[in-house]
Every structure is written in structure tokens, then in C-alpha cells.
């Protein structure tokens, strides 16, 4: 008897005792004369071993047999504790900064608070929407007064200049915003947005562990990856303000994990649905997130086609259709309002700024990479400025390991190579005879 309940659950049904006796007689008489053969009406029926009709509903249902909607990799008890400890550290450090830092120390916070306040009233703001001040928020009133004009005309800094982003990243903070408005506490509104950002970073740590485990099939790799990401001071800093960077980082990391998982499972219905859902989440968060999802999904589809000599058109259409149907409305709206997807030209004109060039020209400048690496290596946590520069060796090691892992990624991801994974729809015994 097999000790694995999953394999036992998917084992082919055993023939009945009568069927077994008839089959033995058939085998024994196979070399005898025709007179000794079984009569036609005694030949056992093998209908129960034939493949079931392969309708779309059947394929989707079977792809979920043996596991839930999202099949998480198996982690040992010590690794689960270590990953949870990294998440707790991120939440503790972020909550400390969210409470200790003064209100609206970062200028972007006023625009994000204005977005959340408009969204809490059931309206998606535009770039012309004035920043709505939460109750008892003297610091925000003072901030807005700094840019006030003598003629009373609102300046771009007094409006919601982040309204070119979709509302998805603000949804987790809405309960706290509603509570703050109900009790008349502006600090509660601000703290709700900050903690939403912190929890987004904590989810990033978890998804990073899942991604590393999915790529390497090693539990220790997930623990190391989670700890490394949680230890980067710049991420702890930027995800502790009332902004949306934490949620954006979480959904973009999750879509990479889902793409790797879909490659391993051969883009079955389960993995396609999960990848489509996370791609939609990227589309409702930020333009950079949906652009990342588009590139990641495209690479995964091309790699699958290269390995199997056939392009997975159905998963591609399903993912693209879901993103277009559920998040495309906002980007079409941006095109109508501002003339481009991100409203970039409109913002450049309002703030008297000029574009630094195309993506390619920006990525090929030394200034960009110097600023990026300096920010990641040396950016301090606001309540611990003495930590500046102490994480440089750790962050350098993280980048080196990430570069090596990127080159090994395509060769490492093989479909269905985890013996502990429950059988997917493509491996179901009912399809073995098809």
C-alpha cells in the first residue's frame, strides 16, 4: 500500500473480482483455438478505464484536483518560522517608522492621501482634483499653504498629482481611511496608508521566498531570499511612507513567481488562472507594474513555445483578455484624459519639467546606475541614520546572486520535475490513455 495519499487518490480504479477472473480466462485462452475463446458477451467492459470527455470544464476541474487554487510549495517547519520571522521584522521596522516619522515629511504623501480621501468617497480623482484634507491634519494644511498662490489659484502641488495611477494599490488602506474620517482623526488616515505600504513589503518578502523555492526547488533558497530582501534598508524606508511602492513591489514579484510556476506546470488551467489574476492586479496598481507583467508573461510564453515547439495561444489569449477586460478601462481613460497612458506629458507641463530621454537612453547612462546603486546600498532608515553604508556588502552579494540566478533560470525551470507536487490536470490518470 502506498504511503502517499495524493498518489493513492489518483491511482486508476481497480477492476472488480469478476472482471479480474474474466481477464485471466481471456489471457489464458489467447493462444488456444478459437473454440476456447470467451463468448463476446462475457468479455469485461473497460469503459471505466477510458478517458473522460475532454471538455473545457473538465480540463479546468481536473487541473485543480489534488490541490487548491494556489498550490504553495512545501516548506519545512524551520523554514516557515524563518520566513515568518523576516516578515515580522519588516512589519515591526515599518510600523516603528510609520509611527515615529513626522506627518508628511515626504511630499508625495500629501498626494497619496488626497487620492485615498477621494477614493473613500467613491470617486477616482484626476490630476485636477484638489487634495482633500483629512480631519485634524494641521501638518497637511501647512504643507499645502507652502505652495499657495496669491491669486488663490490651486497649484499642481495642491492637487492629486498621482491620479494617473489606478486605484488598486489604495484599496487595502480604505478601511483605515474610513475609520479615520469617522472618528475625525487625520493621523489615522495617514497611518492606514503607511501600514498598507508596510504590509505590501511584507507580502513581497513572502512572495520572494516562494519564487526562490519555485526556481531552485530548495527550501533554504527561499529562506535566504526572504532574509536578503527584508534586510535592504532602502526598501524598508520607501515602503514605510503613505505611498504605494510596497503593494506595487508585491504584485510585480508575485507575477514573476506565477510565470515560473506556469512554466513548470505547462500553462495548465490552474497556473493560467493564477497568472492572469496577478497580471490583472498589476494592471490595477501602476503602469510600471503592468509593463513588468507584460514582459514577464511574454517571456514565459516564448520559453514554453521554444521548449514544446508550439505556442500556447489559449493561455496567452486568456491572460491578455483578462487584463484588457478588468484593468484596460483605466488606461483607456488615461488616454482620453491626458493623451498618453501614464499622463506623463501633462505632468511635465504642469511641473515645468522635461523628459530625461527614452528608457534605453536612461538605462545606458552612468549617472542612472550610480544613483541606483548608491540609493540601494546606502539609503538609511530614517530612525537609524547611523546604519548608512553598513549594508553594502550584503546588498552587493544579493545583486551578484541575483545575476547568476537569472542566467540559470531558463535552464533550471523544467515542467513537472517536483515529485512531491500533487498531480495536475495534464498528469491525471484519466488522461493517460488519451
N, C-alpha and C positions, 0 to 999 in steps of 0.2 A: 504494500500500500504506500502511495506517495505521501510524503510529509508536507508537500506544498499544496495548500488548499486552492491556490489560483490555478495550478495545472490540473488539479483534480476537477475543478469546476468546468474546465474547458476540454476534458477528455471526451472522446467520442463515446456515444452510448453503446453499452454492451448488448449484443444480441441476446434474445431470450433463450431459455433452455431448449425449447422446441426448435428454434432456428439453428442453434448450435448442432443439434442432433441431425437435422436435415442437411446442414452444410457438410458434416463429416461423411454422411452417406453419399453426397454428391461428389466429394473428393475421392472417396474410395472407389466409386464406380466410374471415375473419369476415364480409366484405361480399360474398362471392361467393354463388353459388347453393348450394342445399343439396347438389347433386351433388358440389361440390368440397370439402365439409366432411370432416374426418377421420373415419374409422370410430371407433366407440366404443371398440374395443379398443386403438386407438393413442393415445388421449388419455392424457398422462402422469399418473401418480399424484402427488398433492400431499399425501400422508399425512404426509410428513416435515416439512411446514410447519404442520400442525395443532397446536393447543395440547395439551400432555400432560394426563393426568387430574390434576385439582387436588385430590388427597388431602391430608390434614394433613401426612403425612410428606413429600410432595413440596414443599409450601409451606415447611416448615421447612428442608429440604435446600437449596432454591433461594435462600432468604434468606441462606445462608452462602456461596453460590458467589461466588468472586472476592475474598473476604476472610475473615479468621479470626473467632473468636468475638467478640472485641472489636476493632472497626476503629478504630485510633487515627488522629487527624488527622495530616496530613503537616506536619512541621516542618523548616525549613531547618537546615543544619548549624550555623550560628552560634547559632540559637535553641535547638537541642538542647544545645549547650555552655553557654549562659547558664542554662537551666533546671537542668542538672546542677550547675552551679556554685552556684546557690541552694540546691539540696538538700544539697550537700556542706557549705555554710556552716551550714545548720541542724543537720546531724549533728555537725559539729565543735563548734559552740557548745553543743549539748545534751550531747554526751559530756563536754565540759570541765566543765560544771556538775554533771553526774551523778557525776563523779569528785571534783570539788573540794568540793562541798557535804557537810556532815556528815550522818551517817545519821539518818534520822527527824527532821529539822528541821521537817518538816511533819507534823502529827498524822495526817492521812489516810493517810500511808504505812504506818502500822502495821496499819490495817485492810485495805489492799490486799495487803500481804504475807501477812496471815493468810488472805485469800481464796485467793491463789495457792498457799500451802502446803497448804490443804485440797484444792484442785483437783488439785494434783500427786499427791495420794494417792488420787485417783479419787472424791472426794466434793465435791458442791456445797454450800457452807456455808449456814447460816441465820443470822438475827440473834441466835440464842442460841449459836452456835458460838464457843468460846473461841479467841482469837488464838494460833495455834501459832507458837512462836518458832523461827526457823531456827538451825542450829548456830552457835555462837560469835557471838552477837549481843548483847553487853552493853548496847549503846545501847537496843535494844528492850526488854530486861528492865528497864532503868531507867525507860523511858517507861511501861511497864505498871505498875510499882511506884508511880508518882506518883499513880495513881487507885485504889490498893488500899484496900479497906475493912478495918477492924479485925477484923470477924467472918469474914473470908475469902470473903464472897460476891462473885462477879465483878460488876463494874460494867459498864455499857454500853460504856465506853471500852476494856474488856479483851476485848471480843467483836468479831466481824466485822460492824461496823455498815453495811458496804457490800454485804451479802449480798442486798439487794433488787435488785441488778443482775444481768443474765445473765452467763454465763461467757465469752462470745465474745471480749471485749477482752483477756482474760488468756491466751488460747491461744498467741499469738506468744512470750510470755515463758516458757512451760513448759519448753522445752529448757534454758534457763539456770537455772531453778529446780531441775530435776532434777540438773543438774551441780553446783550449789551444795550440794544435800543429799548428793550422792555424795562430794564431797571435803570436806564438813564446813565450808563457808565461807558464813556468813550474808551477808557483803558481796557475794558473787557472786549470791545470790538477789536482793538489793536492786538491784544494778547491772543485772541482767537485766530487772527490771520498769521501771527508769528508761530503759534503752535501747529497750525496746519502745515506750514512750511517745514517745521521740525519733523513732524510725523512723515512728511514726504521723504525726507532724508533717511529716516529710519526704515521706511519701505525700500529705499534704494539699497541700503545695506543688506536687507534680506534677499532682494532680487539678485544682487551681485553674488551672494552665496549660491543661490540656485543656478545662476548662469555658469559660475566656475565649476560647480558639481556636474552640470549637464555637459560641459565641454570635456572635462578631464575624466569624468566618472570616478572621481576620488573625493571622499568626504573632507579630507584635510584641505584640499584646494579651496573648497567653499568657505571654510573657517578662515584661512589666510586672507582670501579676497575680502571677506566681510570686515575683518580687523583692519586691513590696509585702508579700505575706503573710509571706515569710521575714524581713522587716525589722521586724515588730511585736515589741517586746521582751516584752510580756506573754505572747504565745503561746510564745516561746522559754523563758520562765520556767516556765509552768504545765505544759508538755509535757516538762520535764526531771526531774520527780519520779516516784516509783513510784506512778503513778496511770494512769487510762485515758482522759484527755482527748484525747491525740493520736490514738488509734485511733477514738474517737468522732467527732472532727472530720474524720478522713479518710473514714469511711463516709458521713457526712451530706453532705459535699461531693461525694463520688462519686455519690450517689443524685441530686443535682441535675444533675450532668453527664449521667447516664444518662437522666433525664427529658427534658432538652433534646435529646439525641440521638434519643430515641424520637419526639419531636415532629417532628424533621427527617425521619426515616425513615418516618413514618406508622404507628408502632407495628407494624412487621413482626415476624416471629418472632424474629429476631436481637436487635433492640433490646428486645423484651419480655422475653426470657430474661435479658439483662444487667440490666435494671431490676429484675426480680423477684429475681435473685441478690443485688443490692446492698440491696434492701429487706429481704431475709431477714437480711443482715449487720447492718443497723440494728436489726432486732428482737432480735438476739442480743448487742447491745452495751449499750444503755441505753434507758430509756423515752423520754428526750428525743430520741434518735436515731430510734426507730420512729415517734414522733409527727411529727417532721420529715419522714420518708419518706412518711407517710400524707398530709400536707398537699401535699407536692410532687407525688406521683403523682396525687392528686385534681385538682390544678390543671392538670397536663398532660393528663389525660383530658378535662377540661371544655374546655380550649382546643382540643384535637383535635376534639371533638364540635361546638364552635361553628364551626370552620372547614369541617368536612366535612358538617355537618348530620346526622350520625349518631354515636351513642355507641359507642365501641369496647368492647363488652361482653366479648368473648373475652379481650383483653389484661387488662381490669380483673379478671375472674374468675381468670385465671391468676396475676396478681401477688398478689391478695388471698389466693387459695388457698395459694400457696407460703409466704407469710408466716405464715398461720394454721397450716399443717401443720408447718413447720420451726422456728418460734420461738414460736408461740402457747402451747405447753405450759408455758413458764416463767411467762408472765403469768397463766395459769390457776392455776398452782401458787402464785403470789403471792396471788391472790385467796383461795385456800383457807387459806393460812398466816396472812395479815395482814388480810384483808378489803378490800384495795384493790390496784390494780395495782402501785403503787410502794412499798407498805408505809409510806406517809407518816405515817398516824395512829399506827402502832406506834412509829415513831421519835420523833415529837413527845412521846409519853407517856414514853418511856424517857429522853429527854434534857431533859424538863421545858421544852419549847418550845411556842410557839403559831404557827399559820399566819399569815403576813403578809397573807393575803387571796387572792382569786382571781387568775388570770392577768391578767384585764382590769384589775382594780384595781391590780395591781402595775405593769403597763406604763404606766398613766396617772399615776403619781406622779413628781414631780420628783426625789425622792431616788434612785429607781432609775436614772434616766438620768444623773444627776450622778455616781453611784458607778460606773456602767458606763463612761462616757466617761473619767473620771479614771483608772480601772484600765487601760483600753486605752492611753491617752495616756502615762501617767507611770510605769507599773509597771516597775521596773528589773530587769535581770538580776542575780541575786544576786552574781555575781562581778564585776559592773561597776556599782555603785550610782551612780557619777558620771554615768551616761547618763540619769538621771532627767530627763524633760521634753524631751529633745533630739529625740524622735521625734514631737512633737506636730504640726508642720506636715505631715509625711509621712502620719501616720495620718489627719489631717483630710482631706487630699487623697484618700486611699483611700476614706473614707466618702462623700465627695461624688461621686466617680466611680462608686462602687457604687450610689448612689441614682439617678443619671442612667441608669446601665445597666439598673436594674430597670424603669424606666418604658419603656425602649426594647426590653426583652427580648421581649415578646409580638409586637411588630410585626417584630422582626428575624428571629425563628426561622421560616423557611419550609421546607417539606419539599422535599428533593431539589434544593437550589439550588447544590450544590457540584459543579462539572463534573469535578473530579479524583477524586470518590469512586467506587469500584467500584460497578457496578450491583447493586441489591438485588433481592430476590425479586419485588417489585412491578414492577420495570422489566425483568425478564428477557425476552429476545426471544420465548421460547416462550409468553409470556402476551400478546404484542402483538396477536394475532389473536383473543383471547378476548373 
